Amino acid sequence: MGKQRSVIICGGGIIGLCTAYYLAREDFRVTLLERNAEGADASAHGSAGYVSPSHVIPLASPGMVWKGLKWMLDSRSPFYIQPRLDSDLIRWAWIFATKCTAGHTQRSAPLLRDLCLVGRQLFLELSEVTGHGFELRTEGLLNLCQTQEGLDHESHGLARIANGLGVEARVLDAKQTAALEPGVRMQVAGSVYFPIDAHLSPRKFMPVLTALLKEMGVQFRWNTSVYGWRAEGGRIAGVQTTAGDLTADEYVLAGGSWSPAMLDGLAIRLPMQAGKGYSLTLEQPRCQVRKSLILTERRVAVTPMGGTLRFGGTMEISGHDERVRPERVGQIVAAAQAFFPDFTAQDFAGIKPWFGYRPVSPDGLPYLGRFRSHHNLTAACGHAMLGVTLAPVTGRLVAELLGGRKPSLDLAMLQPDRYA
């Protein structure tokens, strides 16, 4: 019987936790490092919690360059890029612009479909394993459109592409939409319904999975930050942390939007920007919905979680800036009132906004695979808005790679060195 191989996962968010789970199942000796304390807010905690096979179009898609240029002048816009002289942002923006093409969408969409569909299936399995402890709900998603122009755009764009890839999308009028959500009055022209989509409560999922990992023997090092590496002969010999130098056979980079900074000293460039998103959660909403929703024209997500209702969204590229921009939070409230006329500004009064940082690659695809320059260092980051959806499939693919097996999905487009 061979020696048990060891792995250190750098990052304890939802990607790191799922990666730890699948590696532990492969009989790796797993240590997980997390910069925050146990239970502290991670980037997924306040998210919409979507498990979304419908999200087959990458962020870098046709039309986004023009929208980005227009929206970056308005800090209230759905996709705000704070203008600043920063070489990493300039490089990221240049790559992003080159990827906003029909060809990139055509190549990326089938891969995103496959990743998301496997992710959904693995969440179903995890729900069984954990005793349904994180409220996975498989009731679909409605892309609500307030205007006929918006509905036509969604019908001819996302719905057409999704149906072409075998992900069912139904175009509904206002009456049909209302019949699927009788508990709330909506001001909409119609919607696109994705029956296969699901959602969960991240605040329940992560503690449930953490408890399971502890039972499986995974070692956690909370309040532990990575600040350097020891590299020898094309391999990582150790990771330097605030808890001292640590060694393992394999290393996984799962630090979310902090991943590029964690690579300091290795001469590796990983183009990524921190995409700040906000959310507001109503503990006792006056109206309740059953499905997850997207307020399409406003780019706001709505998710029922137990008895609460979460409104979240916006993409703010401004670095790791902990300032809460009230105008952006205000746009979420305004969107809720526009689509649901029974909600008032008073419903949101006094609610402390949550914000987190999405790790956004310039092409809208995650970084997943081994680095060429350091063969025992594997990237598992850059998932942007799909962090929850893709967490389990990322973990399983990393386990396949480190276990010496051929990955069950083609990772050629996800290689972390693709912009080296």
Summary of the structure (lengths in Angstrom):
residues: 420
radius of gyration: 20.8
end to end distance: 39.2
largest distance: 65.5
contacts: 1473
relative contact order: 0.21
helix: 35%
strand: 25%
